Amino acid sequence: MKALTIPLAACLVSLGVQGSAAAQCCGSASYSGGRPYYGGAPLWHHHASTAAEGYARGVAAILYAQGAYNRLSAEARMVHAQAYAQELENRQRAVDTFFNLRATNRRARAVERGERPTFEELAKLARDSAPGRLGDDQLGRASGQIHWPAALQDEQFAAYRAQLEQIFRYRATTGTVGSHQQQQVRQLTHRMLSRLKGNIRQLSPMEYTEARGFLTSLAYEAQLPV
């Protein structure tokens, strides 16, 4: 503060001297070519008239430059802060947009797929879609004897019938069959079904439907205990 007091005082003194001189000179000043003259010399000069005046002008220029620098620096910091805040806002908007789009896409796909079924619904669906078990008039539980429908009693099914009857007699004795025998039952019934499709022109719709349902239930029966 002490260092600035002397230059400021000098500046004010210089300005006061200039004002007084201008006031004294203007009373007897003459004009030539738009510029005021006094005593044959221009009233305004491009250089300081005294060392004190030059010093005061220099100090004033330094103070003005420092003030301008401080003002411009403050404005620059403010602009930088505003730009940084805008950048953060733009980033946040981009992140929000990304997650909103992903959530919208997930909801749309869920609607297209439908709601996922619960465990109870899946179990009920499995029970409903499972073939029915054979009745006692179709399969003897205690003996394992199979009562074939008429469409499957043809000679072309004889070998398949013999193998299946052997497996089900074993099942009647032990109460169940292993995975290997279950696979054999599936293979044998599938081959019989393929032959049955080849005879579809010689069968009535009722005979074909009855024989097909019988083979499907027979393969399902092998997976269950007696």
C-alpha positions in Angstrom: 0.0 0.0 0.0 2.8 2.4 0.8 4.5 1.7 -2.6 1.3 2.7 -4.4 0.5 5.8 -2.4 3.4 7.9 -3.7 2.8 7.1 -7.5 -0.9 7.8 -7.1 -0.2 11.1 -5.4 2.3 12.0 -8.1 -0.3 11.1 -10.7 -2.9 13.3 -9.1 -0.5 16.2 -8.7 0.5 15.9 -12.3 -3.1 15.9 -13.4 -3.7 19.0 -11.2 -0.7 20.8 -12.7 -1.9 20.0 -16.2 -5.4 21.2 -15.5 -4.1 24.5 -14.0 -1.8 25.1 -16.9 -4.6 24.3 -19.4 -6.9 26.7 -17.6 -4.3 29.5 -17.7 -3.3 28.9 -21.2 -6.7 28.6 -22.7 -7.5 32.3 -22.0 -4.9 33.5 -24.5 -4.6 30.5 -26.8 -4.9 31.0 -30.6 -6.0 28.3 -33.1 -4.3 27.4 -36.3 -5.4 24.5 -38.5 -7.7 23.1 -35.7 -4.9 22.9 -33.1 -4.6 25.4 -30.2 -1.4 27.4 -30.0 0.0 29.5 -27.2 2.9 31.8 -27.7 3.6 30.2 -31.1 3.8 26.6 -29.7 1.2 23.9 -29.6 -0.7 23.6 -26.4 -0.6 19.7 -26.3 2.7 17.8 -26.4 3.5 14.2 -27.2 6.0 14.0 -24.3 6.2 14.9 -20.7 7.3 18.4 -19.9 9.0 17.4 -16.6 10.5 14.3 -15.1 7.8 14.3 -12.4 5.1 14.3 -15.0 6.7 11.5 -16.9 7.0 9.4 -13.8 3.4 10.0 -12.9 2.3 9.1 -16.4 4.4 5.9 -16.3 2.9 4.9 -12.9 -0.6 5.6 -14.2 0.1 3.4 -17.3 1.3 0.6 -15.1 -1.7 0.8 -12.9 -4.0 0.8 -15.8 -2.3 -2.2 -17.4 -2.5 -4.1 -14.1 -6.2 -3.3 -13.8 -6.8 -4.4 -17.4 -4.9 -7.6 -16.8 -6.8 -8.4 -13.7 -10.1 -7.7 -15.4 -9.3 -9.8 -18.5 -8.0 -12.7 -16.3 -11.2 -12.7 -14.2 -13.3 -12.7 -17.4 -11.1 -15.6 -18.8 -11.6 -17.6 -15.6 -15.3 -17.0 -15.7 -15.5 -18.1 -19.4 -13.5 -21.2 -18.6 -15.7 -22.1 -15.7 -18.8 -21.7 -17.8 -17.4 -23.9 -20.6 -16.4 -26.6 -18.1 -19.9 -26.5 -16.5 -21.4 -26.9 -20.0 -19.1 -29.8 -20.8 -20.1 -31.6 -17.6 -23.8 -31.0 -18.4 -23.4 -32.3 -21.9 -21.6 -35.5 -20.6 -24.4 -36.0 -18.1 -27.0 -35.7 -20.8 -25.2 -38.2 -23.0 -25.0 -40.7 -20.1 -28.7 -40.2 -19.3 -29.6 -40.6 -22.9 -27.7 -43.8 -23.2 -29.3 -45.5 -20.2 -32.8 -44.2 -21.2 -32.4 -45.7 -24.6 -31.2 -49.0 -23.2 -34.1 -49.2 -20.7 -36.5 -48.4 -23.5 -35.1 -51.1 -25.7 -35.2 -53.6 -22.8 -38.9 -52.8 -22.2 -39.7 -53.1 -25.8 -38.0 -56.5 -26.1 -39.8 -57.7 -23.0 -43.1 -56.7 -24.5 -42.3 -58.6 -27.7 -41.2 -61.7 -25.8 -44.1 -61.5 -23.3 -43.7 -61.9 -19.6 -41.5 -64.8 -18.5 -43.5 -67.6 -17.0 -43.1 -68.5 -13.4 -41.9 -71.9 -12.2 -45.4 -72.9 -11.3 -46.6 -71.9 -14.8 -43.8 -73.9 -16.4 -44.6 -77.0 -14.3 -48.3 -76.8 -15.2 -47.4 -76.4 -18.9 -45.2 -79.5 -18.7 -48.0 -81.5 -17.0 -50.6 -80.3 -19.6 -48.4 -81.0 -22.6 -47.3 -84.5 -21.3 -49.1 -87.4 -23.0 -51.6 -89.3 -20.9 -50.8 -92.6 -19.3 -52.0 -95.8 -20.7 -55.1 -97.4 -19.2 -55.2 -100.9 -17.7 -56.9 -102.1 -20.8 -53.9 -101.0 -22.8 -51.0 -102.0 -20.5 -51.1 -104.5 -17.8 -49.2 -103.0 -14.8 -48.6 -106.3 -13.0 -47.8 -108.4 -16.0 -46.3 -105.8 -18.4 -48.5 -107.2 -21.2 -49.2 -104.6 -24.0 -52.6 -104.6 -25.7 -51.7 -103.2 -29.1 -54.2 -101.2 -31.2 -55.3 -102.8 -34.5 -53.1 -100.5 -36.7 -50.0 -101.7 -34.9 -50.7 -105.4 -35.0 -49.5 -105.7 -38.6 -46.5 -108.1 -39.2 -44.2 -105.2 -40.1 -44.3 -104.1 -36.4 -43.7 -107.6 -35.0 -40.0 -107.2 -34.2 -40.6 -103.8 -32.5 -43.5 -105.2 -30.5 -41.4 -108.1 -29.2 -38.6 -105.9 -27.9 -41.0 -103.5 -26.3 -43.0 -106.2 -24.6 -39.7 -107.7 -23.2 -38.8 -104.3 -21.7 -42.2 -103.8 -20.1 -42.3 -107.2 -18.6 -39.0 -106.4 -17.0 -40.5 -103.1 -15.8 -43.5 -104.9 -14.2 -41.0 -107.1 -12.3 -38.6 -104.5 -11.0 -41.1 -101.5 -10.9 -39.0 -99.3 -13.1 -36.4 -99.3 -16.0 -33.1 -97.5 -16.4 -32.2 -94.7 -18.7 -30.7 -97.1 -21.3 -34.0 -99.0 -21.6 -35.9 -95.8 -21.6 -33.8 -94.7 -24.6 -34.5 -98.0 -26.3 -38.3 -97.5 -25.8 -38.0 -94.0 -27.4 -36.1 -95.4 -30.4 -38.4 -98.3 -31.0 -41.6 -96.3 -30.7 -40.1 -93.6 -33.0 -39.4 -96.3 -35.7 -42.9 -97.7 -35.4 -44.3 -94.2 -35.8 -42.3 -93.7 -39.0 -43.7 -96.9 -40.4 -47.1 -95.9 -39.3 -46.8 -92.7 -41.3 -45.9 -94.7 -44.4 -49.3 -96.5 -44.0 -51.4 -93.4 -43.5 -53.2 -93.9 -46.8 -54.4 -97.4 -45.8 -55.6 -96.2 -42.4 -58.6 -94.2 -41.3 -58.0 -90.9 -39.5 -59.3 -92.5 -36.3 -57.0 -95.5 -36.6 -54.0 -93.4 -37.3 -54.7 -91.0 -34.4 -55.3 -93.9 -32.0 -52.0 -95.7 -32.9 -50.0 -92.5 -32.8 -51.3 -91.5 -29.4 -50.7 -95.1 -28.1 -47.0 -95.0 -29.2 -46.5 -91.6 -27.6 -48.1 -92.7 -24.3 -46.1 -96.0 -24.3 -42.8 -94.0 -24.6 -43.9 -91.7 -21.8 -45.0 -94.7 -19.6 -41.4 -96.1 -19.7 -40.2 -93.0 -17.8 -42.5 -93.6 -14.9 -42.6 -96.3 -12.2 -45.3 -98.9 -12.3 
